[in-house]
């Protein structure tokens, strides 16, 4: 492991240097997916090492925040969910929750995150989500959330991609700045990012037929995004092949679940420890659309929470608290929450406010940040949903500014003036 | 609806141990593909959901409008189909493809019925196989879909089946097999309204979107929302959360019986007053039989005939066939055809697949499934038997690595039709090409590709002419020709060299588009 660019430990961050920027004369290939108004800059040999590695997790499907972090002191929680509420921490039920403070609790599936919580490396924000849209459509809400701007269909790039595009690489010349792990192509969060690829399984990322030099030349004058993807891929193959993913041994006895999500984080851990310039990653964990037979303490959602919490818990022990030279920040969001009341099939339909999770050594953790609006029908949005009291962009913008050392918030979250909520140290 | 996740996750992925090694000689000269950055008519208006995927580029070498039609309405050209469209012309070829029953597809049908009888299991037979669905049924059904795309002569019908399969997407599960046949395939070129009516009564859909759980005792909004958002009027079709909720109430009683057949249960129906998108359903006395079923039937008709539906479907079809940002005139023409023919899909396609629309259509990136089929079709690779059934890779292999194995999209929006989603997976693409073009291992692996079929004239010139004829319909770029010439050299190329040349052509940027 190299240490030459270990972060400064003083907590002060360099001002992003613009001297290294070269204004491109024409549209650079990587910028074509970005909006017309975005400055088209390239960063030549500049780099900015004083930045956390950012890991973005999207809990796809509308995760039920009222189960993930359940408000046991809100009596309306139990009134609205007679069949699926998590029993109080002070009850004698075998499937009771574990108190986080005097109001919120983890259900049994989330206890894998308790060590990080107790170490004050995990911050939870409740009744958060999208304030500027009330869409309860998965596909509309996901689009707005990942784009970082609601109600604008001209924006075809993601918030994390624009962070990367508006900041110098953490390592000059890194062939791969960001990747999406797990099944699928490029999700909107990372769409348009420079040196960004979906790499479903890094350990098997290789050409079956080794004609990379020919392919690389053939794509010199191809169109983006295929051109960039092809050339970045060829440049990345050797890098990934040099990392011994299969022999990777996590630190601190951490054990990753053998799920897609768990395997993705395990591969990411190896990548981060190899310190090859990867500064951002995105992972999806789907299946949160729990319309029926939700299973708050056993069953579908319980299994998902175990996967989610045990994976992040392992990553926390292995990497965030492990022997790495870089700081790591993990953010976990979902497009919306679910109805305060259960539906007719022991599940919940699409709602509004949910929770967000922030994990890292420089996260002001060990607390649930919430302006709790309550679950009484009179205060529910449309009479049915937890209100959104904190816009998720307040939280992500603070991460981008404080942890990613990128002051270009107007580019990352266009048209939005964030309020700092104090989730970072 | 999420059970399938777990089953698929557990499957072993392909290991990267398969490699063939052939020495490489001369390098290739740089490709010089002319890419016009933007079309003159590139719109400045607001792009819609689905959105601009890239600078819209024209492939200048695509001079033949007939071949443009063939590329867009097929899973990939063959020398034979390219010859046919050139010989009978644009209009006749389109009409021929719009009438699939008249196209002899018996060889493909024979292939599917004999190899994959699982594809034709009835609902009752599938019910009996629920416990072994993943072991015995899922893979053969996926293979049937893959091979039909590779070998069917009913080109346009295959593209429409793919389109509707995404539009009415259901994550793979036993009842989806019936839905795929009786809803998607049955109505792919029929009346749009018939497809919606069939989908509303499809056990697979009602299960997948939790309609079967929704009763007057507690509604489930899942199907009600997606029926409007995804299947008919679209996300901006003008409905509110209250409309979603009341439509869920209207739909109560639409469910399945214990034999997984569609049934209506009046005892589950909410007979109270409801109002959806301005349509009023007054309270009425509870009754038995089919009482109350008329409400959802009536609202289904309202959705089918709503102007927003015509616009939503026509715009989506234009994106599928023409461009990511359909122009207002193109949308209007398609909507006109949709409206005046009561949603006749053939009429809409005639309005969309015009010579002018195709001549000006920017190049579109093939999705991985399409790309795979197009290689098999162009190269004449054969799939004669499957002896590696025991491995997941042998069954759907690189379709899985490419995140595009049939029926595996988990959410109801269907596989994305956006280049920026798929373009990042270039390595997976190239490896899929290799899986077709190199007979990895020694026995039993398919597809099988015979480079000798490109060597009737075994010179560099002859081989390149054959690649041009079969992969590009005679419209290979000069740049790719130069590269292949340099690669193949001046002496008579070896079979291995030819194999690599076909592989490089299939991996070339020119072959990624259609």
Interface residues (C-beta under 8 A of the other chain):
Chain A: X27 X32 X33 X60 X61 X134 X136 X137 X138 X139 X140 X143 X153 X154 X156 X180 X183 X184 X185 X186 X187 X191 X192 X196 X197 X198 X200 X201 X204 X205 X206 X207 X208 X209 X210 X211 X213 X214 X215 X217 X218 X219 X220 X221 X222 X223 X224 X225 X226 X227 X229 X230 X233 X237 X259 X260 X286 X287 X289 X291 X292 X300 X342 X343 X344 X345 X347 X349 X350 X382
Chain B: X1 X2 X5 X9 X13 X14 X15 X16 X18 X19 X20 X21 X24 X27 X28 X29 X30 X31 X32 X33 X35 X37 X46 X47 X48 X49 X51 X52 X53 X54 X55 X57 X209 X210 X213 X214 X215 X217 X218 X219 X220 X221 X222 X225 X229 X230 X235 X241 X242 X244 X363 X365 X401 X403 X410 X411 X413 X416 X419 X420 X421 X422 X423 X424 X425 X426 X427 X428 X430 X431 X434 X435 X438 X440 X479 X480 X483 X487 X500 X503 X504 X507 X508 X509 X512
